[in-house]
Amino acid sequence: MIPSSDPRCTAFYPGHKIHWIHGGRLMRYDDWIDVEVHADPELDLIYLVLDGRQQIMWHHDVPLVAEALAATQGQPQWCTRYSSLMVPGAYAGRNRSSFFYLATPERVVPCRGRVPRHDATMQDHGSA
C-alpha cells in the first residue's frame, strides 16, 4: 500500500482530491447510502462496512478523514457510483469539503506534487 503523502498533492485520481466537475455531480446525485466508516491513520487505511461486508479503501490523507469522522455530528454516507464518502460537517474542518474521493487498493496511485512550470513545459514537449 502506498502511504499517505505530500500535502501539496495535485492529483484528482481516486484517493486524492475531488475535481470541481466530480464535486458538482456529487451534489446532484441522490443514491447515497448510510455507511459505517473507520479511518486508521497508523495503517493508512479506511474501512467501510457495506451490507455487513468490510471494504478496504485508501485516501492520500487518512488522518484528515479520521479528523472529519471524529468531528461529524451526522451519519456518513457512501456513493458507489462516484467512489465518494460524504461526512456531514467535514467542510468546517481542514478538508473544507464534506466529500472524500476514496480508492480501492487496486486503484491506488501515488500523490504528485506541484510541478514547476518550466518542468511541465519541458515534459509536454518531450525534452529532458
Secondary structure, DSSP 8 states (H G I E B T S, - for coil): ------TT----STTS---HHHHHHHHH----EE-EEEEETTTTEEEEEETTEEEEEB-TTHHHHHHHHHH--S--EEETTTTEEE-TTGGGSTTSSSEEE-B-GGG---------HHHHHHHHTT--
